[in-house]
Amino acid sequence: MFRVVYISSAIKPFSESELVDLLVKSREKNSQKGITGMLLYNDGNFMQLIEGKETAVKQLYTVISHDPRHHGHILLLNEQTSESLFGEWSMAFRNLTDQNIQKIPGFSRFMDRALIAENFKKDPTGCLDLLKMFRDESR
Ligand SMILES: Cc1cc2nc3c(=O)[nH]c(=O)nc-3n(C[C@H](O)[C@H](O)[C@H](O)COP(=O)(O)O)c2cc1C
């Protein structure tokens, strides 16, 4: 099992229907490839975890990172793992409103693009805590 986590920024903000369209297509394709994960969207910024077989995950990340709808990718995690965190979801999703964010300690830290690289060096697995928290809220 292999896991990738990255952040990126939309070229222009996604509408609700664009997000739905992205998710429907992604879930269908991910199911076919045995990929699971979670996508967070906040005000034009994405954080996504994808997990599955190493070749499938690496191939998908290559495709996603060339998608012209977003840019400025920062790869946060790219690693082997024995545990699947999102085995139940072909792609869990949260569109995070400002109201939600205010309740979450540490959230802005991870979505602040100016700080993210620096923070990540100090706390490489911190993004997993954030994703797991949203996973557990979705259960
Ligand atoms: C933020 C973001 C996340 C994406 N996540 C996935 C994903 O989990 N699975 C997937 O198949 N495509 C995902 N895509 C879409 C791919 O980049 C790409 O558009 C799609 O796989 C191409 O499919 P097609 O060749 O059938 O048109 C994502 C795109 C963006 C912008």
The ligand as a Tripos MOL2 file, in Angstrom:
@<TRIPOS>MOLECULE
LIG
   31    33     1     0     0
SMALL
NO_CHARGES

@<TRIPOS>ATOM
      1 C1         -8.0330   18.4630   -7.2100 C.3       1 LIG1
      2 C2         -8.2440   17.3270   -8.1610 C.ar      1 LIG1
      3 C3         -8.3660   16.0350   -7.6770 C.ar      1 LIG1
      4 C4         -8.5500   14.9520   -8.5460 C.ar      1 LIG1
      5 N1         -8.6840   13.6920   -8.0350 N.ar      1 LIG1
      6 C5         -8.8780   12.6520   -8.8760 C.ar      1 LIG1
      7 C6         -9.0070   11.3300   -8.3760 C.ar      1 LIG1
      8 O1         -8.9780   11.0660   -7.1650 O.2       1 LIG1
      9 N2         -9.2110   10.3340   -9.2800 N.ar      1 LIG1
     10 C7         -9.2690   10.5530  -10.6300 C.ar      1 LIG1
     11 O2         -9.4460    9.6130  -11.4060 O.2       1 LIG1
     12 N3         -9.1510   11.8020  -11.1280 N.ar      1 LIG1
     13 C8         -8.9600   12.8480  -10.2800 C.ar      1 LIG1
     14 N4         -8.8500   14.1120  -10.7910 N.ar      1 LIG1
     15 C9         -9.0450   14.3100  -12.2320 C.3       1 LIG1
     16 C10        -7.7790   14.0020  -13.0260 C.3       1 LIG1
     17 O3         -6.8480   15.0500  -12.8540 O.3       1 LIG1
     18 C11        -8.1140   13.8720  -14.5110 C.3       1 LIG1
     19 O4         -8.8360   14.9750  -14.9500 O.3       1 LIG1
     20 C12        -8.9330   12.6760  -14.8380 C.3       1 LIG1
     21 O5         -8.4510   11.5310  -14.1950 O.3       1 LIG1
     22 C13        -8.8650   12.4800  -16.3590 C.3       1 LIG1
     23 O6         -9.8540   11.6030  -16.7180 O.3       1 LIG1
     24 P1        -10.1380   11.3700  -18.2840 P.3       1 LIG1
     25 O7         -8.8200   11.0590  -18.9080 O.co2     1 LIG1
     26 O8        -11.0910   10.2200  -18.2950 O.co2     1 LIG1
     27 O9        -10.7620   12.6390  -18.7690 O.co2     1 LIG1
     28 C14        -8.6240   15.1920   -9.9330 C.ar      1 LIG1
     29 C15        -8.5030   16.5000  -10.4200 C.ar      1 LIG1
     30 C16        -8.3160   17.5600   -9.5510 C.ar      1 LIG1
     31 C17        -8.2130   18.9550  -10.0940 C.3       1 LIG1
@<TRIPOS>BOND
     1     1     2 1
     2     2     3 ar
     3     2    30 ar
     4     3     4 ar
     5     4     5 ar
     6     4    28 ar
     7     5     6 ar
     8     6     7 ar
     9     6    13 1
    10     7     8 2
    11     7     9 ar
    12     9    10 ar
    13    10    11 2
    14    10    12 ar
    15    12    13 ar
    16    13    14 ar
    17    14    15 1
    18    14    28 ar
    19    15    16 1
    20    16    17 1
    21    16    18 1
    22    18    19 1
    23    18    20 1
    24    20    21 1
    25    20    22 1
    26    22    23 1
    27    23    24 1
    28    24    25 2
    29    24    26 1
    30    24    27 1
    31    28    29 ar
    32    29    30 ar
    33    30    31 1
@<TRIPOS>SUBSTRUCTURE
     1 LIG1         1 GROUP 0 **** ****
